Amino acid sequence: MFPRSAGLLLHVTSLPGGRLGPAAYRFVDFLAAAGQRWWQLLPLGPPGAGGSPYAALSAFAGDERLVGREGPSLDAPWVEEYAAFRALHDLFRKPWPSWPRRASAPRADVERYARLQGGFDEEWRALKRYANERGIGLIGDLPIFVAHDSADVWAHREIFKLDRRGQPRVVTGVPPDYFSKDGQRWGNPHYRWDRPRVFDWWIARLRRAVELFDAVRLDHFLGFLRAWEIPSKERTGRRGRWAGGPGAELFEEVRKSLGRLPLIAEDLGLLTPEAAALRDRLGLPGMRVLQFSFGANAEDRPHYFPRNSVVYTGTHDNDTSRGWLRAGGHDPERARRYAGCRRSDFHWGMIRVAHLAPSDLAIVPVQDLLGLGSDARMNRPGTVRRNWTFSLKGRELTPRLARRLGEITEASGR
């Protein structure tokens, strides 16, 4: 799917000032100067409680705070749903199941939110044109699940597993794994895949995603085959059960409507043989993360990575490379020896390993490019504090840094 190439991972909120505008264009210029061809981002939706972009108030809308100006209203059904939801949310200031049944939003507020989406759309499309003209593609991130307190669940309750009060009967998460001994309780409602309209909603969602991005990472790809259902009263992810997903049927319907899409399968963690077979059947590249590649199994090493994959030094859920090394343990020390680098130069060693791997695409978080420690980490799974706050100051991405990264990129044939 991808030519042999490289890119950087940085969310919009991590730009100096935390929004679109001149800083975003300067970052595109840095990418071009460094020989990069991709800019990967986290989800762009308006974040809900906790500030997580993976728990947005809409799966379709952009975060108005990233732009802050109005534009012409967009002609799409989701805009009216989202604008009405946000106006009601502002009015009642609590999750939608607690709203009066026949509540109506002030029309002026609904129209304002619709115009703000128009402003976001104009600003984003201008940035995308600028990036594409300089040979830079934008990679988006599409969480498989949506937040309960969102316009999507409020407007389409029939496709989610809710009780009569609108509360989830079961919620999403994962059993105990590498990131958490208690598993993770994400708290999103599960889909009712047996309802015909759920496929229509997904097709509309993917159509919107490929309008905004040149490629899209599908978060938690395993969930399309099976998902961990946790009773809503449970506080951790320990107790739950696996429930089936739509499998190939959904993607067949997507292809009928939208054609073959540029998707990346986030296939980390407890990947089943069935999920791997579906990924390969669809021809999707999977993910390989260097921090997971230096355990006891030598076959996990980077030189064994398949070409049809995307290699990362780490993701938004990992510690930074430098923080991982400082934490100690056998795995980072094996990685350092593999890279043939000093401890002080470990982040550059990891960058070189990623670029030299067989994977068609290599992505490096900006925190690793800068050699930052654990305090620059973007997210700590299973926690709700000190996440999503990393931000550049404005002078870190220098021409000298671009040259050094560009030399590695050129030498590795990317």
C-alpha positions as CSV (number, residue, x, y, z in Angstrom):
1,M,0.0,0.0,0.0
2,F,2.8,2.4,0.8
3,P,6.0,3.1,-1.1
4,R,9.1,2.8,1.1
5,S,8.9,6.0,3.0
6,A,9.0,7.6,6.5
7,G,7.1,10.1,8.6
8,L,6.6,11.6,12.0
9,L,3.8,11.2,14.6
10,L,2.6,14.4,16.2
11,H,-0.9,15.4,17.2
12,V,-2.2,18.9,16.4
13,T,-2.5,19.8,20.1
14,S,1.2,19.1,20.5
15,L,2.1,21.9,18.0
16,P,3.2,25.2,19.6
17,G,0.0,26.9,20.6
18,G,-1.9,23.7,20.4
19,R,-4.0,24.5,17.3
20,L,-3.9,24.7,13.5
21,G,-2.4,27.8,11.9
22,P,1.2,28.8,11.1
23,A,2.7,26.2,13.4
24,A,1.0,23.4,11.4
25,Y,2.4,24.8,8.1
26,R,5.9,25.1,9.7
27,F,5.7,21.5,10.7
28,V,4.9,20.5,7.2
29,D,7.9,22.4,6.0
30,F,10.1,20.6,8.5
31,L,8.8,17.3,7.3
32,A,9.6,18.2,3.7
33,A,13.1,19.4,4.7
34,A,13.8,16.2,6.5
35,G,12.7,14.0,3.5
36,Q,9.6,12.7,5.3
37,R,6.5,11.8,3.3
38,W,3.9,11.3,6.1
39,W,2.5,13.2,9.0
40,Q,0.5,10.9,11.4
41,L,-2.0,12.4,13.8
42,L,-4.3,11.2,16.6
43,P,-8.1,11.5,16.2
44,L,-9.2,15.1,15.4
45,G,-12.6,15.0,17.1
46,P,-13.6,17.3,20.0
47,P,-12.4,15.5,23.1
48,G,-14.9,14.7,25.9
49,A,-14.2,14.2,29.6
50,G,-10.5,13.6,30.4
51,G,-9.3,15.3,27.2
52,S,-8.7,12.0,25.3
53,P,-9.0,12.2,21.5
54,Y,-10.1,8.6,21.7
55,A,-13.2,9.6,23.6
56,A,-14.5,12.4,21.3
57,L,-17.9,14.0,21.3
58,S,-18.3,13.0,17.7
59,A,-16.7,10.5,15.3
60,F,-17.3,12.9,12.4
61,A,-16.7,16.4,13.7
62,G,-13.4,18.2,14.1
63,D,-12.3,19.9,17.3
64,E,-13.5,23.5,16.9
65,R,-10.8,24.7,19.4
66,L,-8.1,23.8,16.9
67,V,-9.4,26.6,14.6
68,G,-11.8,28.8,16.5
69,R,-13.4,30.5,13.5
70,E,-16.7,30.1,11.7
71,G,-17.2,29.2,8.0
72,P,-20.1,28.2,5.8
73,S,-22.2,25.3,7.2
74,L,-21.4,21.9,5.7
75,D,-24.2,20.0,3.7
76,A,-24.0,16.6,5.5
77,P,-26.5,14.9,7.9
78,W,-23.9,14.4,10.7
79,V,-23.4,18.2,11.0
80,E,-26.9,18.9,12.1
81,E,-26.8,16.0,14.6
82,Y,-23.5,17.1,16.0
83,A,-24.5,20.8,16.2
84,A,-27.7,20.0,18.0
85,F,-25.9,17.7,20.4
86,R,-23.3,20.3,21.3
87,A,-25.9,23.0,21.8
88,L,-27.9,20.7,24.2
89,H,-24.7,19.7,25.9
90,D,-23.9,23.3,26.6
91,L,-27.4,23.9,27.8
92,F,-27.7,21.0,30.3
93,R,-24.0,20.5,31.1
94,K,-24.3,16.7,31.8
95,P,-24.3,13.5,29.7
96,W,-27.2,13.1,27.3
97,P,-29.1,10.2,29.2
98,S,-29.9,12.8,31.9
99,W,-31.4,15.4,29.5
100,P,-35.2,16.0,29.4
101,R,-36.8,13.7,26.8
102,R,-38.1,16.4,24.5
103,A,-35.4,18.9,25.0
104,S,-34.7,21.3,22.1
105,A,-31.6,23.4,21.6
106,P,-31.5,27.1,20.9
107,R,-31.4,27.5,17.1
108,A,-28.7,30.1,17.2
109,D,-26.4,27.8,19.1
110,V,-27.0,24.9,16.7
111,E,-26.2,27.2,13.7
112,R,-23.0,28.5,15.4
113,Y,-21.7,24.9,15.9
114,A,-22.5,24.1,12.3
115,R,-20.6,27.2,11.1
116,L,-17.7,26.3,13.4
117,Q,-17.5,22.9,11.7
118,G,-17.4,24.8,8.4
119,G,-14.5,26.8,9.6
120,F,-12.7,23.7,10.7
121,D,-13.3,22.0,7.4
122,E,-12.0,24.9,5.4
123,E,-8.8,25.2,7.6
124,W,-8.1,21.5,7.5
125,R,-8.6,21.2,3.7
126,A,-6.2,24.1,3.1
127,L,-3.6,22.5,5.3
128,K,-4.0,19.1,3.6
129,R,-3.6,20.8,0.2
130,Y,-0.4,22.5,1.4
131,A,1.0,19.2,2.7
132,N,0.0,17.2,-0.4
133,E,1.6,19.8,-2.7
134,R,4.9,19.3,-0.8
135,G,4.7,15.5,-1.1
136,I,3.4,15.0,2.5
137,G,0.5,12.7,3.1
138,L,-1.7,12.9,6.3
139,I,-2.4,9.7,8.3
140,G,-5.5,9.9,10.5
141,D,-6.5,7.7,13.4
142,L,-9.9,6.1,13.7
143,P,-10.9,4.5,17.0
144,I,-13.1,1.5,16.5
145,F,-15.4,2.6,19.4
146,V,-17.0,5.9,20.2
147,A,-17.7,7.7,23.5
148,H,-21.0,7.0,25.2
149,D,-21.6,10.8,25.7
150,S,-21.3,11.6,22.0
151,A,-23.5,12.8,19.2
152,D,-23.1,9.4,17.5
153,V,-24.6,7.4,20.4
154,W,-27.2,10.1,21.1
155,A,-28.4,10.2,17.5
156,H,-28.1,6.5,16.7
157,R,-29.0,4.7,19.9
158,E,-30.4,1.7,18.0
159,I,-27.0,0.5,16.8
160,F,-25.5,0.4,20.4
161,K,-26.0,-2.0,23.3
162,L,-27.9,0.3,25.6
163,D,-30.6,-0.2,28.2
164,R,-33.9,1.7,28.2
165,R,-32.4,4.6,30.1
166,G,-29.7,5.0,27.4
167,Q,-26.9,3.5,29.6
168,P,-24.5,0.9,28.2
169,R,-25.3,-2.7,29.2
170,V,-21.7,-3.7,28.5
171,V,-18.7,-1.5,27.9
172,T,-15.4,-1.9,26.0
173,G,-11.9,-2.6,27.1
174,V,-9.3,-5.3,27.0
175,P,-8.3,-8.1,29.5
176,P,-5.0,-7.9,31.4
177,D,-2.1,-7.3,29.0
178,Y,1.3,-5.7,28.6
179,F,0.0,-2.3,29.5
180,S,-2.1,-3.2,32.6
181,K,-2.4,-6.1,35.0
182,D,-6.1,-5.3,35.5
183,G,-6.8,-4.9,31.9
184,Q,-8.3,-1.7,30.6
185,R,-11.9,-0.5,31.0
186,W,-12.4,2.0,28.2
187,G,-16.1,2.4,28.9
188,N,-17.4,2.8,25.4
189,P,-20.7,1.2,24.4
190,H,-20.6,-1.8,22.1
191,Y,-22.1,-1.9,18.7
192,R,-25.2,-4.0,17.8
193,W,-23.7,-5.5,14.7
194,D,-26.9,-7.3,14.0
195,R,-28.7,-4.0,13.2
196,P,-28.5,-3.2,9.4
197,R,-28.0,0.5,10.0
198,V,-24.7,0.0,11.8
199,F,-23.0,-0.7,8.4
200,D,-24.5,2.4,6.9
201,W,-23.1,4.4,9.8
202,W,-19.6,2.9,9.4
203,I,-19.6,3.5,5.7
204,A,-20.4,7.2,6.3
205,R,-17.7,7.4,9.0
206,L,-15.0,5.9,6.7
207,R,-16.1,8.2,3.9
208,R,-15.6,11.2,6.2
209,A,-12.2,9.8,7.3
210,V,-10.8,9.5,3.7
211,E,-12.0,13.0,3.0
212,L,-9.8,14.3,5.7
213,F,-6.8,12.1,5.4
214,D,-4.6,10.3,2.8
215,A,-4.5,7.1,4.9
216,V,-6.2,6.0,8.1
217,R,-5.1,3.9,11.0
218,L,-7.9,1.6,12.2
219,D,-7.4,1.4,16.0
220,H,-8.0,-2.0,17.7
221,F,-8.4,-4.0,14.5
222,L,-9.0,-7.1,16.5
223,G,-12.4,-5.6,17.6
224,F,-13.8,-6.2,14.1
225,L,-13.6,-9.9,14.8
226,R,-14.1,-10.0,18.6
227,A,-14.3,-7.4,21.3
228,W,-14.0,-7.7,25.1
229,E,-17.4,-7.0,26.7
230,I,-17.2,-5.9,30.3
231,P,-20.4,-5.7,32.4
232,S,-21.0,-1.9,32.9
233,K,-20.8,-2.3,36.7
234,E,-17.3,-3.7,36.7
235,R,-14.5,-1.1,37.4
236,T,-11.6,-2.9,35.7
237,G,-11.2,-5.0,32.6
238,R,-10.5,-8.2,34.4
239,R,-14.0,-9.7,34.1
240,G,-15.6,-9.8,30.7
241,R,-16.2,-12.0,27.7
242,W,-15.3,-12.1,24.0
243,A,-18.2,-11.1,21.7
244,G,-18.1,-11.5,17.9
245,G,-17.7,-8.6,15.5
246,P,-18.7,-8.1,11.8
247,G,-15.5,-9.6,10.3
248,A,-15.1,-9.4,6.6
249,E,-18.7,-8.6,5.9
250,L,-18.3,-5.0,7.0
251,F,-15.3,-4.5,4.8
252,E,-17.0,-6.1,1.8
253,E,-19.8,-3.6,2.2
254,V,-17.3,-0.7,2.6
255,R,-15.5,-1.7,-0.6
256,K,-18.8,-1.9,-2.5
257,S,-19.6,1.7,-1.5
258,L,-16.2,3.4,-1.2
259,G,-13.7,1.1,-3.1
260,R,-10.4,0.0,-1.6
261,L,-9.4,2.3,1.2
262,P,-5.8,3.2,2.4
263,L,-6.1,1.7,5.8
264,I,-3.5,0.6,8.4
265,A,-4.6,-2.2,10.8
266,E,-3.6,-1.6,14.4
267,D,-2.9,-5.3,15.2
268,L,-1.0,-5.0,18.4
269,G,-1.6,-7.1,21.5
270,L,-3.7,-10.3,21.5
271,L,-4.0,-10.7,17.8
272,T,-5.8,-13.9,16.9
273,P,-5.0,-16.0,13.8
274,E,-8.5,-15.1,12.5
275,A,-7.7,-11.4,12.8
276,A,-4.3,-11.8,11.1
277,A,-6.0,-13.7,8.3
278,L,-8.6,-10.9,7.9
279,R,-5.8,-8.3,7.8
280,D,-3.9,-10.2,5.2
281,R,-7.1,-11.0,3.1
282,L,-7.8,-7.2,3.0
283,G,-4.2,-6.5,2.1
284,L,-3.8,-4.1,5.0
285,P,-0.4,-3.3,6.6
286,G,-0.1,-4.1,10.2
287,M,2.0,-2.4,12.9
288,R,5.3,-3.3,14.4
289,V,6.6,-1.4,17.5
290,L,10.3,-1.6,18.4
291,Q,9.6,-1.5,22.1
292,F,7.8,-4.9,21.7
293,S,10.5,-6.4,19.5
294,F,13.3,-7.2,21.9
295,G,11.9,-9.8,24.2
296,A,13.0,-13.4,24.5
297,N,11.7,-14.4,21.1
298,A,14.4,-13.6,18.5
299,E,11.9,-13.9,15.7
300,D,10.3,-10.6,16.8
301,R,13.4,-8.7,15.8
302,P,13.1,-5.9,13.3
303,H,14.9,-7.7,10.5
304,Y,12.0,-10.2,10.4
305,F,9.3,-7.5,10.0
306,P,7.2,-8.0,6.8
307,R,7.3,-5.4,4.1
308,N,3.6,-4.8,4.3
309,S,3.8,-3.2,7.7
310,V,4.4,0.1,9.5
311,V,7.2,0.2,12.0
312,Y,7.2,2.6,14.9
313,T,9.8,3.3,17.5
314,G,6.8,3.7,19.8
315,T,3.2,4.9,19.7
316,H,1.2,7.4,21.7
317,D,0.6,4.7,24.3
318,N,4.3,3.9,24.8
319,D,6.9,5.5,26.9
320,T,9.4,7.5,24.9
321,S,12.5,5.6,23.7
322,R,14.7,7.4,26.2
323,G,12.2,6.9,29.0
324,W,12.0,3.2,28.1
325,L,15.8,2.8,28.3
326,R,16.0,4.7,31.6
327,A,13.3,2.4,33.1
328,G,15.8,-0.4,32.8
329,G,15.3,-4.1,32.0
330,H,16.5,-6.6,29.5
331,D,14.4,-5.5,26.5
332,P,15.8,-1.9,26.1
333,E,19.3,-3.1,26.7
334,R,18.9,-5.8,24.0
335,A,17.6,-3.0,21.7
336,R,20.6,-0.8,22.5
337,R,23.0,-3.6,21.6
338,Y,21.0,-4.4,18.4
339,A,21.2,-0.7,17.4
340,G,24.9,-0.6,18.3
341,C,24.6,2.8,20.0
342,R,25.6,4.4,23.3
343,R,22.9,5.1,25.9
344,S,23.2,8.8,25.3
345,D,22.4,8.3,21.6
346,F,19.7,5.6,22.1
347,H,16.9,7.5,20.4
348,W,18.9,7.9,17.2
349,G,19.8,4.2,17.4
350,M,16.1,3.4,17.5
351,I,15.3,5.7,14.7
352,R,18.0,4.1,12.5
353,V,16.7,0.6,13.3
354,A,13.2,1.6,12.4
355,H,14.3,3.2,9.1
356,L,16.5,0.2,8.2
357,A,13.7,-2.3,8.9
358,P,12.0,-4.1,5.9
359,S,8.7,-2.4,6.7
360,D,7.4,-0.2,3.8
361,L,6.6,2.7,6.2
362,A,8.6,3.9,9.3
363,I,7.0,6.4,11.7
364,V,8.8,8.1,14.6
365,P,7.0,10.1,17.3
366,V,8.5,13.6,17.6
367,Q,9.3,12.9,21.2
368,D,11.8,10.2,20.1
369,L,13.2,12.5,17.4
370,L,14.0,15.0,20.1
371,G,15.3,12.4,22.6
372,L,12.8,13.4,25.3
373,G,12.2,11.4,28.5
374,S,9.1,10.0,30.2
375,D,7.7,13.4,31.1
376,A,7.0,13.9,27.4
377,R,4.9,10.8,27.1
378,M,1.6,11.3,25.4
379,N,-0.6,8.7,27.2
380,R,-0.3,6.2,30.0
381,P,-3.0,3.6,29.3
382,G,-5.3,2.8,32.2
383,T,-4.8,6.2,33.8
384,V,-6.7,9.5,33.5
385,R,-4.1,12.1,34.8
386,R,-1.2,13.8,33.0
387,N,-2.2,12.5,29.6
388,W,-2.6,14.3,26.2
389,T,-0.7,17.4,27.3
390,F,2.7,17.1,25.5
391,S,3.4,20.3,23.6
392,L,6.3,21.7,21.6
393,K,7.6,25.2,22.6
394,G,8.4,26.3,19.1
395,R,12.1,26.1,18.5
396,E,12.9,22.4,18.9
397,L,12.6,21.4,15.2
398,T,15.7,22.9,13.8
399,P,17.3,22.8,10.3
400,R,20.1,20.8,11.8
401,L,17.7,18.2,13.2
402,A,16.0,18.0,9.8
403,R,19.3,17.4,8.1
404,R,20.2,14.6,10.4
405,L,16.9,12.8,10.1
406,G,17.0,13.4,6.3
407,E,20.4,11.7,6.1
408,I,19.0,8.6,7.8
409,T,15.9,8.6,5.7
410,E,17.9,8.9,2.4
411,A,20.5,6.3,3.5
412,S,17.7,3.8,4.3
413,G,16.0,4.2,0.9
414,R,13.0,6.0,2.3
